[in-house]
């Protein structure tokens, strides 16, 4: 890894005027699509990050509160 090159590039980028830095960000990150809702749901389901919720007790039922 060329750390000196990365640090030099960062220094140049941070020295750019705001308008030029925004243009650079647009060129670098403008074509990255956002994930769809279905893709996010798939990641949440398959990623197992929320599996702990299966072990949580059911605190509420349909009889709780008032109907909306």
PDB file with one MODEL, atoms N, CA, C and O in Angstrom:
MODEL        1
ATOM      1  N   UNK A   1       0.851  -1.171   0.000  1.00  0.00           N
ATOM      2  CA  UNK A   1       0.000   0.000   0.000  1.00  0.00           C
ATOM      3  C   UNK A   1       0.897   1.235   0.000  1.00  0.00           C
ATOM      4  O   UNK A   1       1.884   1.319   0.732  1.00  0.00           O
ATOM      5  N   UNK A   2       0.523   2.174  -0.836  1.00  0.00           N
ATOM      6  CA  UNK A   2       1.299   3.405  -0.958  1.00  0.00           C
ATOM      7  C   UNK A   2       0.672   4.484  -0.066  1.00  0.00           C
ATOM      8  O   UNK A   2      -0.142   5.289  -0.517  1.00  0.00           O
ATOM      9  N   UNK A   3       1.065   4.478   1.182  1.00  0.00           N
ATOM     10  CA  UNK A   3       0.483   5.401   2.164  1.00  0.00           C
ATOM     11  C   UNK A   3       0.804   6.848   1.837  1.00  0.00           C
ATOM     12  O   UNK A   3      -0.041   7.726   2.010  1.00  0.00           O
ATOM     13  N   UNK A   4       2.010   7.105   1.367  1.00  0.00           N
ATOM     14  CA  UNK A   4       2.392   8.480   1.035  1.00  0.00           C
ATOM     15  C   UNK A   4       1.515   9.037  -0.085  1.00  0.00           C
ATOM     16  O   UNK A   4       1.109  10.198  -0.039  1.00  0.00           O
ATOM     17  N   UNK A   5       1.224   8.213  -1.086  1.00  0.00           N
ATOM     18  CA  UNK A   5       0.365   8.659  -2.187  1.00  0.00           C
ATOM     19  C   UNK A   5      -1.031   8.970  -1.676  1.00  0.00           C
ATOM     20  O   UNK A   5      -1.609   9.996  -2.036  1.00  0.00           O
ATOM     21  N   UNK A   6      -1.577   8.102  -0.846  1.00  0.00           N
ATOM     22  CA  UNK A   6      -2.914   8.313  -0.296  1.00  0.00           C
ATOM     23  C   UNK A   6      -2.952   9.595   0.528  1.00  0.00           C
ATOM     24  O   UNK A   6      -3.886  10.386   0.398  1.00  0.00           O
ATOM     25  N   UNK A   7      -1.972   9.803   1.353  1.00  0.00           N
ATOM     26  CA  UNK A   7      -1.931  11.015   2.183  1.00  0.00           C
ATOM     27  C   UNK A   7      -1.793  12.264   1.319  1.00  0.00           C
ATOM     28  O   UNK A   7      -2.403  13.292   1.612  1.00  0.00           O
ATOM     29  N   UNK A   8      -0.993  12.180   0.252  1.00  0.00           N
ATOM     30  CA  UNK A   8      -0.837  13.322  -0.652  1.00  0.00           C
ATOM     31  C   UNK A   8      -2.143  13.637  -1.367  1.00  0.00           C
ATOM     32  O   UNK A   8      -2.529  14.800  -1.485  1.00  0.00           O
ATOM     33  N   UNK A   9      -2.821  12.597  -1.843  1.00  0.00           N
ATOM     34  CA  UNK A   9      -4.105  12.809  -2.508  1.00  0.00           C
ATOM     35  C   UNK A   9      -5.129  13.419  -1.562  1.00  0.00           C
ATOM     36  O   UNK A   9      -5.863  14.331  -1.940  1.00  0.00           O
ATOM     37  N   UNK A  10      -5.177  12.924  -0.348  1.00  0.00           N
ATOM     38  CA  UNK A  10      -6.108  13.468   0.635  1.00  0.00           C
ATOM     39  C   UNK A  10      -5.817  14.936   0.907  1.00  0.00           C
ATOM     40  O   UNK A  10      -6.734  15.748   1.028  1.00  0.00           O
ATOM     41  N   UNK A  11      -4.549  15.265   1.001  1.00  0.00           N
ATOM     42  CA  UNK A  11      -4.159  16.654   1.243  1.00  0.00           C
ATOM     43  C   UNK A  11      -4.621  17.551   0.094  1.00  0.00           C
ATOM     44  O   UNK A  11      -5.130  18.648   0.324  1.00  0.00           O
ATOM     45  N   UNK A  12      -4.443  17.082  -1.138  1.00  0.00           N
ATOM     46  CA  UNK A  12      -4.877  17.858  -2.304  1.00  0.00           C
ATOM     47  C   UNK A  12      -6.389  18.003  -2.318  1.00  0.00           C
ATOM     48  O   UNK A  12      -6.910  19.089  -2.573  1.00  0.00           O
ATOM     49  N   UNK A  13      -7.096  16.911  -2.045  1.00  0.00           N
ATOM     50  CA  UNK A  13      -8.569  16.950  -2.055  1.00  0.00           C
ATOM     51  C   UNK A  13      -9.097  17.913  -1.001  1.00  0.00           C
ATOM     52  O   UNK A  13     -10.017  18.686  -1.267  1.00  0.00           O
ATOM     53  N   UNK A  14      -8.515  17.867   0.197  1.00  0.00           N
ATOM     54  CA  UNK A  14      -8.973  18.759   1.264  1.00  0.00           C
ATOM     55  C   UNK A  14      -8.651  20.216   0.969  1.00  0.00           C
ATOM     56  O   UNK A  14      -9.293  21.113   1.517  1.00  0.00           O
ATOM     57  N   UNK A  15      -7.673  20.463   0.117  1.00  0.00           N
ATOM     58  CA  UNK A  15      -7.309  21.833  -0.239  1.00  0.00           C
ATOM     59  C   UNK A  15      -8.195  22.401  -1.347  1.00  0.00           C
ATOM     60  O   UNK A  15      -8.161  23.605  -1.601  1.00  0.00           O
ATOM     61  N   UNK A  16      -8.982  21.562  -2.005  1.00  0.00           N
ATOM     62  CA  UNK A  16      -9.849  22.029  -3.081  1.00  0.00           C
ATOM     63  C   UNK A  16     -10.942  22.944  -2.549  1.00  0.00           C
ATOM     64  O   UNK A  16     -11.404  22.774  -1.421  1.00  0.00           O
ATOM     65  N   UNK A  17     -11.354  23.908  -3.354  1.00  0.00           N
ATOM     66  CA  UNK A  17     -12.519  24.701  -2.978  1.00  0.00           C
ATOM     67  C   UNK A  17     -13.754  23.798  -2.911  1.00  0.00           C
ATOM     68  O   UNK A  17     -13.786  22.740  -3.540  1.00  0.00           O
ATOM     69  N   UNK A  18     -14.742  24.203  -2.168  1.00  0.00           N
ATOM     70  CA  UNK A  18     -15.932  23.390  -1.941  1.00  0.00           C
ATOM     71  C   UNK A  18     -16.583  22.951  -3.247  1.00  0.00           C
ATOM     72  O   UNK A  18     -16.964  21.788  -3.378  1.00  0.00           O
ATOM     73  N   UNK A  19     -16.715  23.842  -4.202  1.00  0.00           N
ATOM     74  CA  UNK A  19     -17.369  23.510  -5.470  1.00  0.00           C
ATOM     75  C   UNK A  19     -16.616  22.396  -6.205  1.00  0.00           C
ATOM     76  O   UNK A  19     -17.233  21.482  -6.751  1.00  0.00           O
ATOM     77  N   UNK A  20     -15.300  22.476  -6.216  1.00  0.00           N
ATOM     78  CA  UNK A  20     -14.502  21.454  -6.896  1.00  0.00           C
ATOM     79  C   UNK A  20     -14.532  20.128  -6.131  1.00  0.00           C
ATOM     80  O   UNK A  20     -14.527  19.060  -6.743  1.00  0.00           O
ATOM     81  N   UNK A  21     -14.564  20.192  -4.816  1.00  0.00           N
ATOM     82  CA  UNK A  21     -14.648  18.971  -4.017  1.00  0.00           C
ATOM     83  C   UNK A  21     -15.997  18.282  -4.234  1.00  0.00           C
ATOM     84  O   UNK A  21     -16.056  17.055  -4.318  1.00  0.00           O
ATOM     85  N   UNK A  22     -17.069  19.052  -4.323  1.00  0.00           N
ATOM     86  CA  UNK A  22     -18.388  18.479  -4.593  1.00  0.00           C
ATOM     87  C   UNK A  22     -18.441  17.828  -5.975  1.00  0.00           C
ATOM     88  O   UNK A  22     -19.055  16.774  -6.145  1.00  0.00           O
ATOM     89  N   UNK A  23     -17.796  18.458  -6.962  1.00  0.00           N
ATOM     90  CA  UNK A  23     -17.731  17.879  -8.299  1.00  0.00           C
ATOM     91  C   UNK A  23     -16.966  16.559  -8.274  1.00  0.00           C
ATOM     92  O   UNK A  23     -17.371  15.593  -8.919  1.00  0.00           O
ATOM     93  N   UNK A  24     -15.876  16.516  -7.541  1.00  0.00           N
ATOM     94  CA  UNK A  24     -15.094  15.283  -7.403  1.00  0.00           C
ATOM     95  C   UNK A  24     -15.922  14.185  -6.743  1.00  0.00           C
ATOM     96  O   UNK A  24     -15.903  13.039  -7.194  1.00  0.00           O
ATOM     97  N   UNK A  25     -16.646  14.524  -5.682  1.00  0.00           N
ATOM     98  CA  UNK A  25     -17.513  13.542  -5.016  1.00  0.00           C
ATOM     99  C   UNK A  25     -18.583  13.026  -5.969  1.00  0.00           C
ATOM    100  O   UNK A  25     -18.888  11.834  -5.979  1.00  0.00           O
ATOM    101  N   UNK A  26     -19.146  13.913  -6.763  1.00  0.00           N
ATOM    102  CA  UNK A  26     -20.172  13.506  -7.719  1.00  0.00           C
ATOM    103  C   UNK A  26     -19.586  12.535  -8.745  1.00  0.00           C
ATOM    104  O   UNK A  26     -20.218  11.536  -9.085  1.00  0.00           O
ATOM    105  N   UNK A  27     -18.387  12.824  -9.235  1.00  0.00           N
ATOM    106  CA  UNK A  27     -17.732  11.944 -10.211  1.00  0.00           C
ATOM    107  C   UNK A  27     -17.393  10.596  -9.588  1.00  0.00           C
ATOM    108  O   UNK A  27     -17.543   9.562 -10.240  1.00  0.00           O
ATOM    109  N   UNK A  28     -16.938  10.590  -8.341  1.00  0.00           N
ATOM    110  CA  UNK A  28     -16.520   9.349  -7.692  1.00  0.00           C
ATOM    111  C   UNK A  28     -17.693   8.501  -7.232  1.00  0.00           C
ATOM    112  O   UNK A  28     -17.676   7.279  -7.380  1.00  0.00           O
ATOM    113  N   UNK A  29     -18.709   9.143  -6.675  1.00  0.00           N
ATOM    114  CA  UNK A  29     -19.781   8.404  -6.014  1.00  0.00           C
ATOM    115  C   UNK A  29     -21.137   8.533  -6.704  1.00  0.00           C
ATOM    116  O   UNK A  29     -22.117   7.964  -6.224  1.00  0.00           O
ATOM    117  N   UNK A  30     -21.218   9.258  -7.808  1.00  0.00           N
ATOM    118  CA  UNK A  30     -22.492   9.525  -8.464  1.00  0.00           C
ATOM    119  C   UNK A  30     -23.163   8.308  -9.066  1.00  0.00           C
ATOM    120  O   UNK A  30     -24.387   8.291  -9.199  1.00  0.00           O
ATOM    121  N   UNK A  31     -22.411   7.302  -9.431  1.00  0.00           N
ATOM    122  CA  UNK A  31     -22.989   6.139 -10.109  1.00  0.00           C
ATOM    123  C   UNK A  31     -23.209   4.959  -9.186  1.00  0.00           C
ATOM    124  O   UNK A  31     -23.469   3.853  -9.659  1.00  0.00           O
ATOM    125  N   UNK A  32     -23.113   5.161  -7.897  1.00  0.00           N
ATOM    126  CA  UNK A  32     -23.327   4.071  -6.948  1.00  0.00           C
ATOM    127  C   UNK A  32     -24.819   4.032  -6.617  1.00  0.00           C
ATOM    128  O   UNK A  32     -25.341   4.961  -5.999  1.00  0.00           O
ATOM    129  N   UNK A  33     -25.515   2.953  -7.028  1.00  0.00           N
ATOM    130  CA  UNK A  33     -26.958   2.894  -6.764  1.00  0.00           C
ATOM    131  C   UNK A  33     -27.249   2.558  -5.303  1.00  0.00           C
ATOM    132  O   UNK A  33     -26.494   1.843  -4.646  1.00  0.00           O
ATOM    133  N   UNK A  34     -28.344   3.086  -4.827  1.00  0.00           N
ATOM    134  CA  UNK A  34     -28.794   2.748  -3.486  1.00  0.00           C
ATOM    135  C   UNK A  34     -29.478   1.388  -3.527  1.00  0.00           C
ATOM    136  O   UNK A  34     -30.115   1.054  -4.526  1.00  0.00           O
ATOM    137  N   UNK A  35     -29.362   0.602  -2.473  1.00  0.00           N
ATOM    138  CA  UNK A  35     -30.051  -0.694  -2.478  1.00  0.00           C
ATOM    139  C   UNK A  35     -31.568  -0.488  -2.419  1.00  0.00           C
ATOM    140  O   UNK A  35     -32.060   0.460  -1.807  1.00  0.00           O
ATOM    141  N   UNK A  36     -32.290  -1.397  -3.068  1.00  0.00           N
ATOM    142  CA  UNK A  36     -33.749  -1.330  -3.053  1.00  0.00           C
ATOM    143  C   UNK A  36     -34.263  -1.823  -1.702  1.00  0.00           C
ATOM    144  O   UNK A  36     -33.510  -2.389  -0.910  1.00  0.00           O
ATOM    145  N   UNK A  37     -35.534  -1.605  -1.453  1.00  0.00           N
ATOM    146  CA  UNK A  37     -36.135  -2.081  -0.209  1.00  0.00           C
ATOM    147  C   UNK A  37     -36.036  -3.596  -0.110  1.00  0.00           C
ATOM    148  O   UNK A  37     -35.749  -4.138   0.958  1.00  0.00           O
ATOM    149  N   UNK A  38     -36.278  -4.285  -1.237  1.00  0.00           N
ATOM    150  CA  UNK A  38     -36.181  -5.743  -1.227  1.00  0.00           C
ATOM    151  C   UNK A  38     -34.759  -6.213  -0.914  1.00  0.00           C
ATOM    152  O   UNK A  38     -34.574  -7.190  -0.189  1.00  0.00           O
ATOM    153  N   UNK A  39     -33.765  -5.525  -1.453  1.00  0.00           N
ATOM    154  CA  UNK A  39     -32.371  -5.884  -1.162  1.00  0.00           C
ATOM    155  C   UNK A  39     -32.043  -5.662   0.312  1.00  0.00           C
ATOM    156  O   UNK A  39     -31.343  -6.469   0.923  1.00  0.00           O
ATOM    157  N   UNK A  40     -32.546  -4.575   0.881  1.00  0.00           N
ATOM    158  CA  UNK A  40     -32.308  -4.310   2.297  1.00  0.00           C
ATOM    159  C   UNK A  40     -32.986  -5.347   3.176  1.00  0.00           C
ATOM    160  O   UNK A  40     -32.414  -5.797   4.169  1.00  0.00           O
ATOM    161  N   UNK A  41     -34.212  -5.729   2.810  1.00  0.00           N
ATOM    162  CA  UNK A  41     -34.922  -6.757   3.584  1.00  0.00           C
ATOM    163  C   UNK A  41     -34.184  -8.090   3.503  1.00  0.00           C
ATOM    164  O   UNK A  41     -34.076  -8.805   4.499  1.00  0.00           O
ATOM    165  N   UNK A  42     -33.678  -8.425   2.318  1.00  0.00           N
ATOM    166  CA  UNK A  42     -32.929  -9.666   2.143  1.00  0.00           C
ATOM    167  C   UNK A  42     -31.672  -9.655   3.014  1.00  0.00           C
ATOM    168  O   UNK A  42     -31.366 -10.643   3.682  1.00  0.00           O
ATOM    169  N   UNK A  43     -30.947  -8.535   3.004  1.00  0.00           N
ATOM    170  CA  UNK A  43     -29.735  -8.423   3.830  1.00  0.00           C
ATOM    171  C   UNK A  43     -30.053  -8.552   5.312  1.00  0.00           C
ATOM    172  O   UNK A  43     -29.322  -9.209   6.053  1.00  0.00           O
ATOM    173  N   UNK A  44     -31.141  -7.926   5.743  1.00  0.00           N
ATOM    174  CA  UNK A  44     -31.524  -8.006   7.160  1.00  0.00           C
ATOM    175  C   UNK A  44     -31.895  -9.431   7.534  1.00  0.00           C
ATOM    176  O   UNK A  44     -31.574  -9.896   8.628  1.00  0.00           O
ATOM    177  N   UNK A  45     -32.568 -10.120   6.628  1.00  0.00           N
ATOM    178  CA  UNK A  45     -33.002 -11.492   6.907  1.00  0.00           C
ATOM    179  C   UNK A  45     -31.826 -12.459   6.903  1.00  0.00           C
ATOM    180  O   UNK A  45     -31.700 -13.292   7.801  1.00  0.00           O
ATOM    181  N   UNK A  46     -30.976 -12.351   5.908  1.00  0.00           N
ATOM    182  CA  UNK A  46     -29.873 -13.302   5.751  1.00  0.00           C
ATOM    183  C   UNK A  46     -28.645 -12.930   6.584  1.00  0.00           C
ATOM    184  O   UNK A  46     -27.794 -13.780   6.846  1.00  0.00           O
ATOM    185  N   UNK A  47     -28.553 -11.674   6.998  1.00  0.00           N
ATOM    186  CA  UNK A  47     -27.389 -11.225   7.747  1.00  0.00           C
ATOM    187  C   UNK A  47     -27.375 -11.670   9.194  1.00  0.00           C
ATOM    188  O   UNK A  47     -26.338 -11.599   9.854  1.00  0.00           O
ATOM    189  N   UNK A  48     -28.496 -12.122   9.693  1.00  0.00           N
ATOM    190  CA  UNK A  48     -28.637 -12.650  11.048  1.00  0.00           C
ATOM    191  C   UNK A  48     -28.383 -11.613  12.150  1.00  0.00           C
ATOM    192  O   UNK A  48     -28.199 -11.976  13.311  1.00  0.00           O
ATOM    193  N   UNK A  49     -28.372 -10.342  11.793  1.00  0.00           N
ATOM    194  CA  UNK A  49     -28.140  -9.303  12.785  1.00  0.00           C
ATOM    195  C   UNK A  49     -29.303  -9.164  13.762  1.00  0.00           C
ATOM    196  O   UNK A  49     -29.123  -8.695  14.885  1.00  0.00           O
ATOM    197  N   UNK A  50     -30.513  -9.579  13.328  1.00  0.00           N
ATOM    198  CA  UNK A  50     -31.694  -9.422  14.159  1.00  0.00           C
ATOM    199  C   UNK A  50     -32.207 -10.752  14.712  1.00  0.00           C
ATOM    200  O   UNK A  50     -33.317 -10.819  15.240  1.00  0.00           O
ATOM    201  N   UNK A  51     -31.409 -11.798  14.592  1.00  0.00           N
ATOM    202  CA  UNK A  51     -31.836 -13.114  15.075  1.00  0.00           C
ATOM    203  C   UNK A  51     -32.105 -13.136  16.576  1.00  0.00           C
ATOM    204  O   UNK A  51     -32.895 -13.952  17.049  1.00  0.00           O
ATOM    205  N   UNK A  52     -31.463 -12.258  17.322  1.00  0.00           N
ATOM    206  CA  UNK A  52     -31.671 -12.221  18.767  1.00  0.00           C
ATOM    207  C   UNK A  52     -33.129 -11.904  19.122  1.00  0.00           C
ATOM    208  O   UNK A  52     -33.589 -12.237  20.214  1.00  0.00           O
ATOM    209  N   UNK A  53     -33.848 -11.265  18.206  1.00  0.00           N
ATOM    210  CA  UNK A  53     -35.238 -10.902  18.482  1.00  0.00           C
ATOM    211  C   UNK A  53     -36.144 -12.129  18.586  1.00  0.00           C
ATOM    212  O   UNK A  53     -37.211 -12.056  19.196  1.00  0.00           O
ATOM    213  N   UNK A  54     -35.732 -13.252  18.000  1.00  0.00           N
ATOM    214  CA  UNK A  54     -36.533 -14.477  18.095  1.00  0.00           C
ATOM    215  C   UNK A  54     -36.600 -14.977  19.535  1.00  0.00           C
ATOM    216  O   UNK A  54     -37.555 -15.657  19.912  1.00  0.00           O
ATOM    217  N   UNK A  55     -35.596 -14.644  20.338  1.00  0.00           N
ATOM    218  CA  UNK A  55     -35.539 -15.103  21.725  1.00  0.00           C
ATOM    219  C   UNK A  55     -36.185 -14.122  22.699  1.00  0.00           C
ATOM    220  O   UNK A  55     -36.283 -14.409  23.892  1.00  0.00           O
ATOM    221  N   UNK A  56     -36.620 -12.980  22.209  1.00  0.00           N
ATOM    222  CA  UNK A  56     -37.238 -11.967  23.062  1.00  0.00           C
ATOM    223  C   UNK A  56     -38.691 -12.351  23.360  1.00  0.00           C
ATOM    224  O   UNK A  56     -39.366 -12.932  22.511  1.00  0.00           O
ATOM    225  N   UNK A  57     -39.161 -12.033  24.546  1.00  0.00           N
ATOM    226  CA  UNK A  57     -40.569 -12.351  24.860  1.00  0.00           C
ATOM    227  C   UNK A  57     -41.519 -11.436  24.092  1.00  0.00           C
ATOM    228  O   UNK A  57     -41.166 -10.306  23.754  1.00  0.00           O
ATOM    229  N   UNK A  58     -42.711 -11.925  23.825  1.00  0.00           N
ATOM    230  CA  UNK A  58     -43.741 -11.104  23.198  1.00  0.00           C
ATOM    231  C   UNK A  58     -44.348 -10.199  24.265  1.00  0.00           C
ATOM    232  O   UNK A  58     -45.056 -10.666  25.156  1.00  0.00           O
ATOM    233  N   UNK A  59     -44.072  -8.924  24.170  1.00  0.00           N
ATOM    234  CA  UNK A  59     -44.534  -7.973  25.176  1.00  0.00           C
ATOM    235  C   UNK A  59     -45.935  -7.444  24.885  1.00  0.00           C
ATOM    236  O   UNK A  59     -46.647  -7.016  25.793  1.00  0.00           O
ATOM    237  N   UNK A  60     -46.320  -7.477  23.622  1.00  0.00           N
ATOM    238  CA  UNK A  60     -47.600  -6.898  23.246  1.00  0.00           C
ATOM    239  C   UNK A  60     -48.423  -7.924  22.480  1.00  0.00           C
ATOM    240  O   UNK A  60     -47.882  -8.833  21.850  1.00  0.00           O
ATOM    241  N   UNK A  61     -49.729  -7.763  22.547  1.00  0.00           N
ATOM    242  CA  UNK A  61     -50.621  -8.629  21.791  1.00  0.00           C
ATOM    243  C   UNK A  61     -51.646  -7.756  21.091  1.00  0.00           C
ATOM    244  O   UNK A  61     -51.641  -6.536  21.256  1.00  0.00           O
ATOM    245  N   UNK A  62     -52.524  -8.372  20.312  1.00  0.00           N
ATOM    246  CA  UNK A  62     -53.574  -7.620  19.617  1.00  0.00           C
ATOM    247  C   UNK A  62     -54.576  -7.019  20.587  1.00  0.00           C
ATOM    248  O   UNK A  62     -55.279  -6.071  20.236  1.00  0.00           O
ATOM    249  N   UNK A  63     -54.653  -7.544  21.786  1.00  0.00           N
ATOM    250  CA  UNK A  63     -55.606  -7.044  22.787  1.00  0.00           C
ATOM    251  C   UNK A  63     -55.076  -5.811  23.539  1.00  0.00           C
ATOM    252  O   UNK A  63     -55.836  -5.159  24.255  1.00  0.00           O
ATOM    253  N   UNK A  64     -53.804  -5.491  23.387  1.00  0.00           N
ATOM    254  CA  UNK A  64     -53.208  -4.333  24.083  1.00  0.00           C
ATOM    255  C   UNK A  64     -53.637  -3.036  23.420  1.00  0.00           C
ATOM    256  O   UNK A  64     -53.777  -2.971  22.198  1.00  0.00           O
ATOM    257  N   UNK A  65     -53.840  -2.029  24.211  1.00  0.00           N
ATOM    258  CA  UNK A  65     -54.113  -0.694  23.698  1.00  0.00           C
ATOM    259  C   UNK A  65     -55.483  -0.574  23.064  1.00  0.00           C
ATOM    260  O   UNK A  65     -56.356  -1.424  23.240  1.00  0.00           O
ATOM    261  N   UNK A  66     -55.645   0.522  22.313  1.00  0.00           N
ATOM    262  CA  UNK A  66     -56.910   0.775  21.650  1.00  0.00           C
ATOM    263  C   UNK A  66     -56.736   0.630  20.142  1.00  0.00           C
ATOM    264  O   UNK A  66     -55.653   0.893  19.619  1.00  0.00           O
ATOM    265  N   UNK A  67     -57.788   0.216  19.437  1.00  0.00           N
ATOM    266  CA  UNK A  67     -57.684   0.110  17.978  1.00  0.00           C
ATOM    267  C   UNK A  67     -57.439   1.470  17.358  1.00  0.00           C
ATOM    268  O   UNK A  67     -57.880   2.496  17.876  1.00  0.00           O
ATOM    269  N   UNK A  68     -56.748   1.464  16.273  1.00  0.00           N
ATOM    270  CA  UNK A  68     -56.443   2.725  15.563  1.00  0.00           C
ATOM    271  C   UNK A  68     -57.495   2.972  14.517  1.00  0.00           C
ATOM    272  O   UNK A  68     -57.434   3.975  13.805  1.00  0.00           O
TER     273      UNK A  68
ENDMDL
END
